[in-house]
Amino acid sequence: MSSPKCPLAPSIASAFCGASVAKLFRARTILSLLFSCMLWLNPAYAAEHAVILLYHHVADDTPAVTSVNPAEFAGHLEYLERNGFHVLPLNELLHKLAGGSALPEKSVAITFDDGYRSVFKNAVPLLKKRGWPFAVFVNPTAIDRGYGAYMNWDELRKVRSMGGEILNHTGSHDHLIRRREGEASGEWEKRVTADIISAQRRIEDETGPAEKILAYPYGEFSLSLKRLVGELGYVGLAQQSGALSATYDSTAVPRFPIMGKYAGSQCFSERVNARPLPVTILRGADNVLAADQRRPLLRARIGEGGFDADSIRCYRSSGEPLNIKWVNRQMREFEIMSAADLAGGRSKYSCTAQALDNPRSYYWYSHLWIIPKKDGSWPKE
C-alpha cells in the first residue's frame, strides 16, 4: 500500500432546535438508529465524516509557513467545486456530526485563524461569489489595538453579512497550556477562563451572537485545557491533521492546516479527501511532555474501517517514518516511538492507511506532542 505523497505534518449526542454545539455532547440518544435508517434510504447522504480546512494568510507577501497565495486559494475552491464537495457552515457541520445526522458525501468546512486583512481582500470575495460559508477566528485585543495586519470590526461585520461566522481565538493569543512563573493551577484556570470569556463577549458586542467554538492559539491543547474548555461549554478546534467522525473529541477537533508546502494541489487533494482513522489512545493522551521526555511512546488501538490495518504507515512531523510495533495483532494494538529526540515545541505523530475503495483517499490520524527545550524553557514564537 502506498502512503500520501506530500509532506506529512464524546460521541453521538442528542440534537435539539437552537441548542449550541457544545451542548450536543452532553447526552446520548437513539438518533444513531435514525441515522442508520437515513443512510439506507438516501445513500447520497451516507457520510458520517467531514474535513475542516484551516488557513491563516491568503497573500503573496506574508510568511510562507502560514500562507497560501491567492492563486493557490482560488485553485482550492475550484477543486472543491469541480469535484462535487459540499461546503458547510462550521457550526452546522459540527451540529450534524454531534447529533448523528447524516452529512453529504465530501463535506468540508473552511476556517481562517487570526482574521488577517489578506483574508478579507483575497479570500472572502471568492467565497461570497460562490455563496459558500466560512468561519473566521479572531483575537479582539489585536483588533482593538488597531494592528494593521488584522481586519477591523467594520470589516468583520461585513464578513458576517457575507456568510462568515466570527468566532473566538482568545483575546491574548497566548500559549494557553503554559503557566506563568509561580502560577498555581487555580490561578492558571482563572486567567485562561477570563481570556476566553472576555474575548467571546467582545466578539458578540461587535458582531452579534457567536457560537461557543474556540480555536486554540497555535493549535495547542493539554488534558487540563481540554477539561477547562469543555467545562466552559466550548468546542475546541486544534491544528493536528485529520478528518473527523461522529465520535470526534469535541475539545480537540482536528483541522488540516493548508499553507506553505502543504498548499500544493496534490497535498490539498489528499487532505480534503481524507477520512478519519479510528484510533483509541491507550497511552500518550497526556501530550504535554517534560523536558527529558524527548521520545514519547504512543500506544493505540485501531478500530474497523474501509482500510487494511497492515497498510498503516506512521511518520514524524519532519517526515521520517516511525517503526510500528504490533503489541496485540488480534486486538489491533500497536506502539510507535521516535528513534530520535523531538525538538522543543510542537511535534506530531501522523498515521495513514489507504482506503480500499479509492487509491487517492487515506484514513488519517495525527497525535500532537508539546515539549519544552532541553533546558526546560519554551521556544519563542
N, C-alpha and C positions, 0 to 999 in steps of 0.2 A: 504494500500500500504506500502511496506517495504522501508527502506532507505539504503544507502550504509553502508556496514558492517565494513569497515575500517575507521580509524580516518579521520575527515574532516579538513581539513585545508581551416565613410561615406559609404555608401552602394555600389551598383554595379557601376563600372566606366568603361570608355572605355579603351580597351587594344590595344596598338599599338606595332608592332615589335620593340624590342630594348628599349622600354620605361622602366624607373625604376619603382620599386614597388610603391614608394611614389607618382609618377605622375598619377598612375592609379586611385587615389581618387579625381581627380580634375574635372572630367566631368562624366555625366551620359548619357548612350546611350541605344539603343534598344537591346543591347546584352542580356538583361534579357529575351526577347522574343525568341531569338535564343537558349538560354539556356533551356527554357521550351521545345522547339522542340527536342533538343538533349536528354532530359530526356525521352521523349516519344519514340524516335527512338532507344535509347540504354540504357535500364534500368541498365546495368552493370556500367554505368557512371551516376548514378542517385543522387549522393551525392552533397550537397551544404554546407557541413560542414566538419571539419577536427579537428585533435588534434595535438598540439605541445607539445612534451615532453622536459623537462628541467633536465639536470644532471649537477653536479659540479665535485666532485671527483669520480673516479672509482677505489677504493682501499680498502684494509683491515685495513690500519694503519692511516687513516685520520679521522677527526671528524665525528661521525655517523650522526649528524644533517645535514651534507651537502654531504653525501657519499652513494654510493651503493658499495657493494663488487663485485669483478669481476665475481663471480659465479652468483650473482643476475642479473648482467647486461647481462651475456650470456643467462640466463633464459628469460629475457625480449625479447631479439632478437629471441630466439627460439619460444616464444609465438607468436610474430608478424608473423613469417614465417609460423608456423603451422596453424594459423587462418586466413591466406589469407589477411593480411594487405599490403597496398601499401605504401612504404616508399619513400616520395618525397623530392627533394631538397626544403629547406625552401623558397628560392626565387620563385621557380616555384609554390609552394603551395599558397603563398601569391598573386602572379600574377593571378593565375586562379580564386581564390575566388574573388579578387578585380574586375576582368574583367567579372565575370559572367559565366566563363567557368565551365563545369561540371568536377567534380573530381571523381576518382574511389571511390567506397564504401570502407570504412575503410582506409581512407587516414591519414597518420601521417607524421610529420617531427621530426627529432631528433636533439636537440641542447645541447651544453655544454657551460656553462658560466665560464669565467676566464682563460681557456686554461691551465689547470693543466697538468703536465707531466704524471700523472697517466692515463689520457685520452689517451695520445699518446701511452703509454705502454700497457694498458689493454683494451681499447675500440676500438681504430682505427683499429687494426688488425682484429677484429671480424667484423667490418663494411666493411672493404676492402674485406674480404673473400666473403661476400655476394654481393658486388658491390653496397652497399647502401650508399646514400648521407647523409650528416650531416652538421651541422654548428657549428663553434667554435667562441665564442665572447671573445675578448682579450683586455687586458689593456696594451698598448705599454709601458707605464712608467715602469711597473713591469718587462717587458721583457728586456727593455734597461738597467735596473739596475741589471740584472742577478739574480733575485730572484730564488732560486733553485727549488721551487715548481712548477714553470711555464715552459712551453715549450719555447725554444729559437726560433729565426727567422728561422734557418735552419730546425728545426723540423716542424714549421708551414708551410714552403714551401713544405715539404714532405706531410704534411696533405692535403694541397691543391691539390697536384698531385694525391692523393688517394681519391678525391671526396669530400673533406671538404671545405665549404665556410669559409673564415676568415673574421669576421665581428666585428663591433665596440661595445666595452663595456666601452667607455670613456678612457681617459688617466689616470685620477686620481682615478677612482673607488670611488668617493666621494658620500656622500648623497646629490644628486643634488637639492633636494627640500629645503634644509636648506640654509638660508642666514647667512653670517658671521656677526659678531657684527658690527653694524653701516653701513651695506651694503645696499645701496638703490636698488630699483627694476632694474633700468637700469644697475647698476654695476653687479648685480647678472646675468642678461641676458648676458652681455659681457663675464663674467667669464665662464659661462656654455657653451656658444656658442664656445668660444676658446677651451675649453676642448674637446668638441665633434669633432670640425673640425680638430684640430691638431692630434687627435687620428686617424681619418679617413685618413689623409694624410700619417701618419707614417705607417699604415697598408698597404696602397696602394704602398708606396715606397718600402716596403719589400716583399710583397706577390702578388702585382698586383691589378688590378681594383676590387673594392668591392662595392656591392650594399649598398645603404644608409638605412641600417637596424640597429637599435640601441637597445641593451639590457640594460634596466635601471639597474644601480647598486642597489643591494638589492631589485630589483623589485619595487622601489619607484617612484611614479609619483604624480603630482598635476595638477590642472587645468592650472596653469601658465606654468609648464614644458611641459605639453602636447601641449599647444599652441605653445611654442617656438620650440619644436621638429618638429611639423607639418610645421611651417613656414620655417624651415631649410630643409624641403623636406625629412625627415626621417620617416620611420615606427618605432614605439616604442614598443618593446616587454617587457612585465612585468612578474610577477610571480603569479598573482592571478589565482587560479584554474579555469578551464572551457574549453570547446570546443569553436571553433569559426565558425561563419557562414559567408555568403556573406555580411552581414551587420555589420561586426565587426568594432570596433573603431580602426582605424589604428594607433592611438597614445597610445593605452593601450591594446595591443594584449595579450589575456590570454595564459598562458602555465601551464601545470601540473608539479610542482616540484616533481621529483622522487628521494627520499632519505630517509634515516633513516627508521622510522616506516611506511613510505608510499611506501617502495620499495618491500614489500612482494607481492606474486603472486596474492592474491585476490585484494589488493589495486591497483596493476598495471592493472589488468583486468578491474576493474571498471573505471579507469581513461582513458585508451586507447579506451574503448568502449563508452565514454561519448558523448553526443550530446549537442548543445548549447540551454540553456533555454532562450527563447526570452523575455528579461526584458528591459523595458524602465524606466529609473530612473526619478522620479518626484521630489524627494527631497533627497539630500545626495551626489550629484555629486561633491561638494566641500569636498573632502575626507581628507584633512589635517586639523585637529581639534586644537582648543585651549586647554590649559591645564585643563580648567574647563569643557570641553565637553567630559565627560567620558562615556556617554551612548547615542551615536548618534542614531538618528532616520533615518531609510531608508524607503522611500515610493516609491513604484514601481508599474508598470502595467505589467501584464503577457500577452504575445501575444498567438496566436493559435499555436498548435503543436500536436504531437502524444503522448500526455500525458493528464492525468486528473488533472486539476488545483487544485482540492481538495486534491490531493495526495502530494502537495508540503510540504516539511519539510525544516526548516532553522536552522542553527547552528552557534555558535561562533567558532572561531579557536580552542578553547580548547575542543570543542565537546559538550558543553551544548546546549540543544535545545532552540530556540528562539520562543517566542509566536507570532503567526501570527494573526494580526488583519485585517480582511477584511473591508476596508473602503467603497468600492463600488463593490458589487458582480457582478453586471451586466457588469461593466467596467473592472472587474478582477484586481482591485486596492487593494493593501494591504500595511500594515506597519509592520516593525519589529524593536525592540529596545532591547538592552541587559538589563537584570534585575540587572546586577552587573556592576561595573565600569570596563572599559577596562584598561589594563596595559599600561604603556608607551611603545612606539614602534609601530610595525605593528600588526594589527588585521584584521580579515576578518569575514564578514557575508557570509555564503555559503548556497545556496538553491538548492535542488534537487527535481526532480519528476521522478517517474519510467515510463519508456517507456511502452506504451500499447502493442507493438508488440514484446517486448523482456524483460523478467523479470530480465535480467542481465545487462541491459543498463539504464542509468539515464541521464536525461536532467539536466544541471548543470550551475549554475552561482555563481560567488564569487565577493564580493564587498570589496575593500581594504579601510581600515581606517589607518591613521597615526596620532599618538598623542604623545606629549611630556610627560615627567613625571609630577607629580603634582606640582613640584616646577618650572616647565617651562623649565627645561634642557632636553637634549636628552639622551637616553640610549647610552652607549658606546659600539661599536662593533669592 
